[in-house]
């Protein structure tokens, strides 16, 4: 009996590599989901910031004597480069004779091209220009206030 090999092995002796492979696959999926959640949170935060900037720009454009509505909109932008943000003021109702104090409405749109960092959100983005990108837009419409004489 000294020259024969044992037929029975102890339980779980050859499964150490299998559990390591399962851990690697599970960790990869978990990290991808976490980065997707963080990326989605960034996109929602930027969308909220663009909506606030558009609202401030529209408020400034609707109040006489407020100043530059584009500067007011850009003042609300934090954490992203200002040159990547494009605010635009659009008068909705034509003002007679070009009078800035005439009644009407004003619309402010603020656009930003968001580049997702994770592959999970990047799958749903437009990749026609190479890198995946999503155009986020904030929009606000307000009635112009009339300055009393």
Secondary structure, 3 states (H helix, E strand, C coil): CCCCCCCCCCCCCCCHHHHHHHHHHHHHHHHHHHHHHHHHHHHHHHHHHHHHHHHHHHHHHHCCCCCCHHHHHHCCCCCCCHHHEEEEEEECCCCHHHCCCCCCEEEEEEEEEECCCCHHHHCCCECCCCCCEEEEEEEEEEECCCCCC
